[in-house]
Amino acid sequence: MALEKKKGGVLPPDGGWGWMIVAGCFVVTVCTRAVTRCISIFFVEFQMHFAKDYSGTAWIHSLVDCTTMLCAPLGSLIGNRLSCRIAVILGGFLASIGLVLSSFATSLEYLYLSLGILTGLGFALCYTPAIAMVGVYFCERKALAYGIAMSGSGIGTFILAPVVQLLIEHYSWRGALLILGGFVSNLCVCGALLRPIILKEEEACPLPVDSECGYDGKPSEVNSMLTGKVAGIKSEADGNLPCLQSMQEYSFLLMPDFLVLAGSFFLLATGCSLPFVYLVPYALDVGVSHHNAAFLMSILGVIDIIGNISFGWLTDRRFLKKYRNICYLFAVGMEGLCCLFIPLLRTFVLLIPFSVLYGYFDGAYVALIPVVTSDVVGTTYLSSALGVVYFLHAVPYLVSPPIGGWLVDTTGTYTATFFLSGFALISSSLLLFVAFIIRHCQRKQKNYPSEDPKLESCEGNQVDYYSSKNKDLTIIIPATS
């Protein structure tokens, strides 16, 4: 670190210790996302033990997901102000304690606090900083690195789903939660791997080029405006400088492209969690055995891995790199279509294709979320942007499973629940598609000569802030204390 400071920073290594960062992030996704998915295996056990309905039991899974996403900005803040290493180690400790305390639960309300709030908070402190560190260490092979790192959720689900089922059978749900608490403590070891790195400001991974990625927001204008305000106010109110620095860190919130992407993420979060919560209960409801129902989650998990890595590798290819956003919306749309067909699948043999297709496209879009976000805001703001992105998942993750449970209780079937998931995912994809079409039409209009000479001269003087050929491009990195 001292050497990096003397040299003024280093280039993104695109390898070296970066692969250890990927390995650490991989285990973080296993211990956070895979464990969260496996909570659905406890669904029937909790319902039978505490004699509660579907919607009341579903709040446990909702609170874990909601707290993880709601506190994501807190994880980004601790990672930015202290270090990602400290954030992940602290989060691992809290998550482990939460799972251990959950093994002594005497009511659903107890589980709401211990498993839902405390464990979810620990996951939040680990998840965002670990993902952001991968983006700092990689530039050219960023999508592949993220594909490998995010595949931990799929591999973890594939391995943990049958293991958790066996643990429940041999040690009851209390013993299974206690063992999971010890397993999740490995997050502290992952945090120790996250060695900080300081990038050269002038040599940092360049912001995305408009012609390649399809984004033409101009954060440089916002940065210049905020930097000017900071400079003007600094002499008058030095005590407020940390607040102004925080404003500069979140300047990407004024970008129209990020706002559209945020709306798409909100709809995505509304639908994506429901199949993970209700696939096992639905399979049991149509007569599938407990082992086969858990095996469906394992299939989903292993195919998720293929989606993570294959889409990460493909979108790093030159011929697809400029179409990353198209690949993302295609994956989300196909996932939504899968959910619309699941009410027709009422045997184990027919549910296998669903697990295969849903798992593949789920892995595909999950690997592209940080990549697409980075393409919009740039590497400099990736940690803060991911905190906001995952924060947007909080409310849908909180209310979607209980709404799905209410639909099951009201209708007596799972059809409405899976339709809700499918339509939400398709709407998320259509929102980005409409934005893409509008932007494409605007570009075509710009190619035609304007009848107004004043407008022509104005357009001719515009600067391409995102072009890597622009030698005056500067990336402003907020000062940290």
N, C-alpha and C positions, 0 to 999 in steps of 0.2 A: 504494500500500500504506500509506503514511504517513497519507494522508487517510482511508482506511478505518479505521485504528486509532484516529484521533481521533474519528471518528463512532461507534466501537464496532461497525463492520461495516456491510454493505449487504444489501439484499434479493437473492434470486436473480434475475438480470436477465431470464431467459426470453427472451433474444435478445441483441442487441448483440454484444459480444465473445464471447458464448456460442456464436455460430455459427462463429467461428474455432476455438473449442475443439472443436466438432463436426467441423470440417474436419480438424483435427489428429488427432483420434481416428479419423476415417475412414481417413487415410493409415496410421496405426498398425495398424489392422486389416488393411489391404492388405498391409503389410510383414511382419506376423506370421502371422495366420491363413491368408491366401491363399498365402503362400510355403510355409507348413507343409503345406497341402493339395497343393501342386504337387510336393512331395518324392516323392509317390507316382508321379509320371511318371518319376522316376529309378529306380524300383523294378527294372524289367527290366534297365536299364543296369548297375546295381550287381550284380545277380544274375549277369548274363552275364560281367562283367569280373572279378569275384572268385570266380566258380564256387561260389556258396553256395546253400543251399536257401531256401525261402520264409520259414521262421520266423527264420533267422539274418539275412536281409536286412530283415525287418519290424522288427527291433529299432531300426533307424535312425529310422524314423518314430515309433516308440514313445517313444524317448528324447527326441526333440524335444518331443513333446506332453507327456510326463511331466515333464520339467525345467521347461517353461513353466508348468505348473500347480503343480508341487511347490514352486517358488520364488515363487509368486504372493504369499504372505504377506511375503516379503522385499521385493518391489516395493511392497506397501502400507506396510511399515515405513519404507522409505527415503522414500516419498512423504509419510508423516505426519511423520517426524522432520526431514527436510530440505525437500524440495519435490518435487512431481510432475515439475517441469521437469528437475531434476537426475537423477531416476530414469530418465526416458525418454531423455535424452541419453546417460547412461552405458550404458543397455541397448542403444541403437542402435549405439554403438561396439563393444560386445562381440559383438553379433549379426553385424555386418559382418565383424569379424575372424574369427569362427568360420566363416563361409561362404567367405571367401578362403582360409583354411588348409585347408578341406575340398577345395578344388580340387587340392591336392597330395597327396591321400590315397593310401596304398600298401596299405591293408588295410581291412577292415570295422571292425576295432577302432579304427583311426585315426579313421574317420568317427563311431564311437560317441562319441568324446571331442570332436572338433571340431564336427561338425554336431549331434550329439545333445545334448551337455552345454553346450558354450560358447555355441552359437547359441541353444539353448533357454533358457539363463540370461538372455541379452540380451533375448529376447522377453518373459520373465517380468517383467523390470524395466520394460518399456514398457507392457505390456498392461493390467494392473490399474490403475496410476495414471491412465492416459489415460481409461479407462472411468469411473473414479470422478469425474474432473473434470467430465464431462458432467452427472452427477447433482448436482453442486454448483451449476452455472450454470443448471439448469433445474428447474422445479417443475411448473407447469401443463402444459407441453408436453414433459414428460420422456420419455414413450414414443415420441413422434415424433422427438425429438432422438436417442434411442438407436437408433431404427429406421434413421435416416440414417447415424449413426456406424458401426453394426454392419454396414451394407450394404457396407462396404469389403471384407469377406471375400468376398462374392459377386461384386462387380465385379472385384476383384483376381483371383479364380479364373477368371472369364470371359475376362479379358484375358491373364493370365499363362500359363494352361494351354497354348494354342497357341503362344504366344511361347516358352515354355520348350522345347516340343517342337522348334521351329525352331532354337533355340539349340543344342540337343543334336545336331541333324543337321548344323549348319554348324560348330560349334566343339567338339563332343564334350561329354560330361557335365562334364569339368573346366572347359572354357571357360564353360559355362552357369552353374556354381556361382560362378565368378569374377565374372561379370557380375551375378549376383544379389547378391553381396556388395556391389558398388558401389551397386546399387539400394536395398538395405536401409539403407545409410548415411543415407538421407533421414529415418530416424527421429530423427536428431539435430536436424534442422530442425523436425520436428513438436514435439519437446520444447521448443524455444524459443517456440512459440506458447502453451504452457500457462501463462498468467499466473495467479498465485495470487489468490485472493479470500477475504475474511473475511466470513462471514455473521453477521448479527445473531442472537444466541442466541434472543431472544424473538420474532423475526420469521422464523426459519428455516422451511423447508418443513415443514408440520405432519405429525405421524405419522399413519399411515393410520387412518381411522375404521372401527370394527369392522363396522358395518352395510354399509359399502361394499366393503371388501376381503376380508372373511371371516377376519380375523385378530384374535384377542383376547388375544394374549400381552401381558404387562405389563412392559416393560423398565424403566418408571419405578420399580417396586418394587426391581428388581435394582440400578438406579442409586442409589437412596436407600440401600440396604443397603451398597453398595460405597463410596458417598460418606461414610457414617457411619464405616465402617472406616478409610478414608483419614484422616478428620479425627481419629479416636481414636489412630491409630498415628503420625501425622505428627510429633507432639511427641516420641515415643519413638525413632523411627527415620527421621530425615530422609533418610538415605542410601538407603533402600528405596523412596522415593516414586516414582521412575520405574517400578519394578516394579509398584507399586500402580496407577499410571496405566495401565499396560498391561493389568492385570486389568480395569479399568473400561472400556477400549476394547473388550474382548472379552466384556463382560457379556451380550451377545446370545446367547452360546453356551448360556445357561441357559434360553432360551425354547423351550417345546415346539414351537411352530410352526416355528421355524428348524430344529430337529432333524429334523422330518418332511421339510421342504424339502431338508435336507442329504442325507437318505437317498434322496430322489428324484433329486437331482443325481448321486449316486454310481452309481445304476443307469443313469441317462441317459448318463453318461460311458462306461460299460461297452459300450454299443451304438453310440453315435453315430459313433465314429471308424472303425469297420470298413468301412462302404461307401466312405469316402473313400480308404482304403488299397487296397481290393480291387476297386473298380469297374473301373478300367483293366485290371488283370490278368485279371479275369473276362471283360471284353469281348474282349480278345485271345485268351483261351482258347476262346471260342465262335466265333472266326473274324472278328471285327471288325478292320478295319485300324488301324494306329497313329494315323493322323490322326483317324479317326472316334472311336476310343477317347478321345483327348484332347478331341475336340469334345463328348463326353458330359459331361466335367468342365466344359467351358465353358457348356453348357446348364444344368447344375446350378447353376453360379455365377450366371448372369444371372437365373434364376428365384429364386435365393436373395435377390437384391436386391428383387424384388417382394414376397417374403414379409417381409423386414425392414421396408420402408417401409409397406406396406399394413397389416400387423398393428400396427405402431407407431402409425399414424394412427387405425386403428379403435379400439384400446384406449384412446386418449385421448378418445374420444367419451364424453359423459356416460352414455349408455345402456349402455356396455360397461365403463366404468372400474371398476365394482364387481365385474365378472366377469373380471378379468385372470387370476386363477389358473385359472379354467375354460378360458379361451382357451389358456393355456399347456399344460395337461394334454391338451387336445384336439389341439394341434399335435404334441406328443410321441407320443401314441397313434397318430395317423395316419402319422407317420413310421415307427413300428414296423411297421404293417401293410404299408407299401410294401416293407420289407425281406423280409417273408415271401413275397412274390410274385416277387421277382427271379429265383429259380432257374428259373421258368417262362419267363423272357424270354431268348431265345437268339439274337436278331438285333438289328442296329443299330436297325431301325425300332421294335421292341418295347421296346428299352432307353431310347428317347427319353421315353416317358411316365413311366418310373421317374425319370429325371433331373429331369423337370418337377415331379412331385409331391414327391419327396424334397427337392429344392432349395427348393421353396416352404415346406414345413413346417419344414425346417431353419432357414431364414431367420426364420420366425415365432417359433420358441421361442428362438432365439439373441437376438433383439431384446428378448424379455420376461424373460430371466434377470436382468439388473440391475434391471429395473423391479419384478419380483415380489420380489426380494431387498430392494429399498428399501421396498416396501410392508410387509414383515415387520419390518425392523430400524430403519427411519427413515434420513433423510439423514445424520444425525450419524455413524452407524457404517457407512455404505455402503462406504467404502474398505476397512476391516478385514474386513467381512463378505464382500466380493467376493474378498479374498485367501483367506479360508477356503473359499469356494465353489469357486474354481478349484483350490485345494489338493486338494479332494476328487476332482477330475478326474484327479489325478496317477497314482495306482496303476492305475485302469482303463485310462488311456491308455498306461501302460507295458506291461501284461500282455495287453490285449485283442488287438492286432495279432499278437503272437507266438502266442497261443492260436489265433487265426484261421488263421495260417500252418500251425500244427501240425495243425489239422483238415483243411486242404487237403492237406498231405503224407500224412496218415493215410487219408483217405477218397478222395482223388483228385478230389474235386469241391469246389465252393464253396458247396454247399447248406447244410451244417452251419454254416459261418461266417456266412452271412446270416441263418440261423434264430437263431443266438446273438444277433446284433444286434437282430433284430426282437423277440424275447421280452424282452430287457433293456429296450428302449425302452417296450414295452407295460407291463411291470412298474413302471417309473418312473411312468408315467401313472396306473396303477391305485392305487399307493400314495397319491398325492395325492387321487385320487377317493375312496378309502375314508376318508381323514382328513376330507375335505370332508363326506361323508355323516354321519360320527360327530359332527362339529361341528354340522351342521344338526339332528340329532336332539337334541343337548344343548340347543340353543337352543329347540327346541319344548318340551322338558321344562320349561325355565325359565319359559315362558309360562303354564304351568298353576299354579294356587295350591297352595302346599305345605300338607300336613296338619300339619306341625310349626310352631307359632307362633314358636318360637325360630329355626328355619331361615328363616322368612319375614322376621323382623326382621334377621337376618344378611344375607340377600340384598338387603334394602331399603337396607342401609347400604353396599353395594358401590359403588365409584367406577369410572366408565368412564374409565380412564386414557388411552384413545386418542381420546376424543371431542374434536373441535376446539372444542366449545362450553365445555369445561372451562377456566375462566379461570386455574386454579391449575396448569395444565400447564407444566412446565419441562423443557427439554432440556439435559442436562448435557454440555458439550463438554470433553473432557479437555484439561488445560493442556499446552501444548507448550513445550519449552525453547528 
